[in-house]
């Protein structure tokens, strides 16, 4: 089944506190465009047109172009004819960082995919990847296969008002349970909203594994762990910040009627934490100081509905 790219164009205002920092050209954000392919080391390589001048390329370097559609994850584009996603270096600042595609990031995602394959979880899957790496990392790219099922971006589910409350609650519970299971295996899903795709059964199909983290595995160990006193603080940072303070807070914003189900959601969070033996602080969380470009965790209060 072909992916409905039109669903990507419904977005959430102010999803990121840094959403106003976006150096990508407007013409490549919301409408289809032609993606140039060049020959690099005898391999056909997609190059984002915004980076052509950075790479000192010209029209004579183009062997062909393909129409692609941008997604809510700006480095990732959709090729409708092939029903695949391509992730390419953008070389532009979006939110905190330059959106390149270093080999380290690609290999971390590949390593994380192996861990997920070895620890399958009901309700969760991820898009399989093929990738090419070069000595000049500005030409790296990833190709992702889209499963043959109807998928909805979580952005769309949150904002469109096209889904029943019961379905949204199933999605929320699945996010909680899959996160808790993998955390118990020392695999931490940071669950960025733009990369969560949902099928008709509320199952998760995660689009990008580059943000998978671990508390102890050196291959995917989070750099900010050195600032955290205990593992319970790491659990809190990932869960309270990424799950509750981002995804769930936005669901509650766009669906205030779900607030009456908060006791049920809190109970499900508690039971999932207990089921998988996860340790959490009882009365506080951690977050990052958005005024500081460094990711240094700081202690903060729980989001209001979690208290």
N, C-alpha and C positions, 0 to 999 in steps of 0.2 A: 504494500500500500504506500502510495507516494505521500511524503510529508507535506502538510499544509503550511507552507512558509508564511502565508498571510497572517497566521496566528502569532507570529513573532513580533508584529508591529504594534501590538497593544503592550504598553509598558507601564511602569509604575513611577510616578513623579517622585523625585528625591529618594530613589531607592538607596543610593549611596550618598553620604555626606560630601563626597568629592565628585558627584556626578557632573558638576559644572566644569571640571577639568577634563577636557576632551579635545585633543589637538587634531583629531581625525577630520578630514575634509567633509563638509556637509553632504556633498554629492554622493558619498559612499556610505551614508548612515542608514538611509530609509528606503532607497529605491534600488532596483536591479542595475547592475553595471557590468561592463566587460572586463573580465579578469585576464590579463596577458599571461601567456605561457612562454617561457624562454628555454633555450637549451643550455644547461649548466652541467659541465662534466659529462656530456652525452646523455643527460637525463632531462626529461621535460619537467620543468619546475614552474608552479604558479607563483606569480609575484603580484602583491597588492599594488594597484596603480598609484596609491599615495606614496609609495616608497621608491618609485622609479628613479627620481632624481637623486635620492640618497645613494642608490646603487650605481649611479652614473650610467643608466641604461637609456636607450632611445628606441624609437619605433623599429629601427632596423634589427633590433635584437628579438623582436616578437616573432614567434613561429606560428602562433594562432591565438585567438581569444575565445573565451567561453562566457556566456551570460551567467552571472551568479547573483544571489540575493543575500544581502546582509542579514545577520541575526542580532539578537540582543547581546550576544557575546561578540564584540566587534572584530576580533581577529578571525572569527569563524564565519564562513559563508556557506551558502547552500547551492549545490548544483542540481537544478531541477531535473535535467535530462538523465542524470546518473543516480539521482536520489541519494546523494552523499553530502556530508559536510567536509569542508577543507578548513584547516587552521593554518594560517600563514603569519609570519612576522609583520607587524604593522609599523614598528619603529616610531611610534607616536606616544606621547604621554596621555594616559587615561586613568583617572583617579590618582593613585599614588605613584605609579610606575610606568616606565617605558615598556610598551607592549611588543617586545621582541619574542623570540622563541629559541632560547638557548638549549643546547643538547642536554644539559643537566635537567632542565624541566621536562623534556620529552622522555628521558630515561627514567626519571622519577615516576612519571605516569605509567610507563611500561612496567616498571617494577610493581607499582600499586595494582595494576591489572592482574598480575600474577597472584598477588595476595588475595584479591577478590575472587579469582577463579578457584582458589584453594579453600575459600571460606564462603560458599554460596549461601544466600539468605533469601527466604521466601519474600516476595514483594519488591525485590531490588535486582536490577540488572544495569549494565553499562554498555555504551557503544564501543564496539571493537575497532581497533586502530591499526593502520599501517603508517609507517613514517619513513622519511628520508632525512639523513643528517649529512651535513657537509662541513668541511674545515672552516669555511666562511658561514657562520651560523645564520646569517641574514637570508640564506636560501633554504633553511630547514622548513619542512612542512609536514602536516599530519592529515591523513585521509580517514574519515570515520564512516562506518557503515551504519545506515539507519535500519532498524528492525522493521519487518513487514507487519506493522500494526499501526493503528491510529494513535497518534501522540499529540498531547497538548502541552505547551510550555506552562510552567507553574504561573508565570506572569499572567497568562491568559485566563487561567482558572481563577486567579485571585480577583481580577478586575472586570472580567466580561459580564458577570452576573448570569452566565448561561448554565450554571451547575447548581444542583440541589445541595442544601446544607449537609445532608447525609453523606454525599459524595465528598465534599470538602473535609468533613470530619474524618472520613476514611483516609484521605490523603494525609491529614495531619498526624493521625495515629500511625500510619505507615512510615512517615518521616521519623517519628519518635522511635518506633520499634527497630527499624533498620539501623538507625544511628546507634542505638544502645547496643544492639548485637555486635556491630563492628567495633565499637569502642571497647567491648569486652575482649575482643581479639587484638587490641592495640592497633586498630585501623580506624582513623578518625575522618569521617566525612564532614567536610566543612559546609557542604550543601549550599553553594551559591545559587541564588534563585534563578538566575538566567540559564543555568545548566541543568535544572530539574525538568525533565519531560515526564508526563504522566499518561498512562494508557487508560482505557475504558474501565479497567478493574482497579484503578487507583494504585497500580504498581509504578514504581519509579524506574526510569531509564536515564541514568546519569550520563551527561554528554562529555564531561571533561574531567579527567582524573588528576590533573596537575596540582589540585589543591588538597589531595589526600595527605594526611599527616599521621605521625606516630609519636608516641611518648618515648619509645626506647630504640626503635629500629633506625639505625644510623642512615639508611638510604633515604628515608622520608621523614626524618626527625625534624620537628619544627624548631626554627632558629631561636624563637623567643622562650623556649623552655627554661633556659638558664635564669630567667627572671622570675620563675614561678617556684614557690617553696615546695609544693607537693603535687602529686598526681591529681588530687581532687580539684586543685585550682586549674589544672589543664582541662579536666573534664568540664568544669564550669565555664571556662573561657570559650571552648568550642561550642558547647551546647547552648548555654544561655545567650551567647552573642549571635551565633550563626543560625540556630534553630528558632529560639524564642524572640530575641530582640530584632531580628530581621524578618525571616519568613512569617512567623506566626503573628507578630505585631502588624504586619501589612495585611494579613488575612483578616484580623480583627478590625483594622481600619476600614477596609472595603466591605466587610460583612459584620456590622455591629450586632446583628442578630445572633451571631455565634457566641457572644459574650455570656449568654445564659448557659452555655455548655462549658464554661471555663472550669467549674468544679470537676466535670468529667475529664477534661483534658489534663488538669493537674493530677488527678487520680491516676490517669494512664501513664503520665510521666513518672510518678512515684513507683507504680507497679513495675514499669520497665526497668527503672534504675535498680530496684530490688531484685528483679528476675535475673539480671545479668551481673549482680554484685558490684555495681559501680559506686564509687565513693564521691560524694559532692559536699561542698560547704553548705551548711544549713541556712545561712542568712546573708550571703553575699555572693557576688559574681566578679568576673574580670572583664575588662574591655581594653581597647586601645585608645590612646589620646589622639583624636583626629587632628589636633593642631600640630602634632609631631610626626614628621615623615618616617621616623623609626617605629617599628612595631614593638613597643615596650608595653607589656600588659600593666594595667593599673587596677587596683581593687575598686569596685563600685557596688552600688546596691542592686538587688534583683529588679528586673522589670516589674512594674506594679502588679500585674495580674499573676505573677509567679509567687508573690509573697504569701 
